[in-house]
Amino acid sequence: MGKIQKVYTREFKEEAVRLVQTYGKSIAQIARGYCQLVRRSGGNC
């Protein structure tokens, strides 16, 4: 069976780019921070 590909909204992508540009961090660093926030609120990522 094939791997399920996640689909992100245009708004989500634009916000990710804005965060990278604003804070000068890598995409991976921004993603890790996002995952930590999601987990703290009881979600999965």
N, C-alpha and C positions, 0 to 999 in steps of 0.2 A: 504494500500500500504506500502511496506517495506521502510526502511531507506536506503538512498544512502550512500555507504561507499566510502570515499575518497581513492584514490590510489596514493602513493608517490613513486617517483623513488628511486633507490638505492643510487644515488648521493645525493639526498635531505636528505635521512636518515643518510648517512655517514657524511654529513656536520652538521646536527643537533647534532649528537654524538660528533663531533669535537668541536662544540661550547660549549656544556655542559662540556666537559673535560677541555677545555682551560680556560673558564671563571668561572668555579665552580658554575654555577647557575643551578637551576632545569630546567627540560624540560618545565614546565609551564611558567617559567620566559622567557626562550628563545622564546617560542611560542608567548607570549604577545608582546615581542619586534618585532618579525617578523610581526605580525599583524599590529602593529603601522606603520611600514615601508610601508607595502602594502597599508594601508589606505591613508597615506600621498601621495602616488603616484597615488591615484585615484582608487585603486582596492578594492575588497571585500575579507574578510576572515572570 
